[in-house]
Structures are given as C-alpha cells and as structure tokens.
Amino acid sequence: MSTPAGSPTALKWWIAYELRRLRENSGLTRDQAAAAIKGSVQNIGHIEVGRSLPKPLELDKLLEIYGVPERADCSRSCGRAPSAGGTGGWG
C-alpha cells in the first residue's frame, strides 16, 4: 500500500490501517498492545480506526513490539505528518 498524499484524514486512516495490519501480522491482540503502551484496549481501538493517533513514544513502542526494525525512521517520518492545522507533528 502506498502512502497517501494531501489529506490529513487520509494520512490518519493510512496510519490506522498500517498499525492494525502490523499488530495482526505480529500475532498480538489489542490487549497485548494496550499493555505494552500502558494504555487501554479502547485506546488501541481508537488508534486502529483512525479516531486518534498514538503519541510519539506510544508509536515507537507499538512499532517495536510489532517487530518493525526500522521503527526509528518510521517514527520520525510519521512525527512530521501534517496536522489538521497544517503545523506539522501529530496535532
């Protein structure tokens, strides 16, 4: 799947889709992902449907437990994702 261009909403959905795909491919449950970031299952659900985005440290931890070896590069590039206000970062 290619990275969406333009819309912050499309980017948010793409991030949500990729995080869910990575979790499922790693064989982890939402409970396990939530425990790893010291969050709730509901929080993981919100992240995976694009309702909210993970904080940078949560993103790094999720990518780590999902087995993404290049997580530092991914975290940095996602951290520069445009916010709804267009100021950069998660917003």
N, C-alpha and C positions, 0 to 999 in steps of 0.2 A: 504494500500500500504506500502510495507517495504522500508526502507532506502537503497539507492544504495551504493554499496561498490566499492572502487577503483577509478574510473574515475572522475576527477573534472567536466567534462562535464555532466556526468550522474547525479552528485550531483546537479549541476546548474539546470538541467531540472527538477529534482525532486522538488527542492525548488520552481521553477516557477510553476509547476503543483499544488503543495500544496497551494501556496499563492492564485492562481486563484480559486481553489476549496473552500478555506476558504472564499474568498470575495463573491463568488456566493452563498455559503450556508448562509452567513450572510445577503444576500439580498441587498448588496451595489453595486453601479455602479462604474465604473472606475473613473468617475467624482468625486464621493464622496471620494474614496480612495485617489485620487490625492490631493483633498482639504485638507484632513487630514494630509498629509505629506508636504503640501505646495509645491507640485510638479505639473507636467503636466500629462494629460491623456496619452500622448505618453510615459512618463516615466513609468507609471503603465503598459502599454502595453509591453514595453521592459522587465520589470521585469517578467511579466507573460508568456513571450515566451522564457525566459532564455537568452535574449540578454545581459542583465545586472542584477546585483544583488543590492538589496537595501542596503543603508548604515545601520550600526547597529541601529542608532536612528530611521531611517525610518522603519526598520523591527519591532522594538519594538512597534512603533505607529500603524503600519498595524495590527500586531497581537492583539493589544489592541482593535482596532475598529472592528476587525473580531470576537471578543469575545473569544479569546484563553486565558483561565485563567492561564495556566502555561507558559505564554509567556516569563518570565524571564529565565526559564530553556531552552526553545527552542532557545531564542536569544543567550544564552551563548554557547549552543552546535553548533548552526549554525555559530557563530562567530569563532569557532575553525575549521570550514570546511577548507579543504586544498585548497590553491590557485593553479593556473596553475604552479607557480614556486615552489610549494611544501613547502612554508614557513609558512603556516597556515593563518588564517584570510580570508577575502574576496579576497584579492589580487588584 
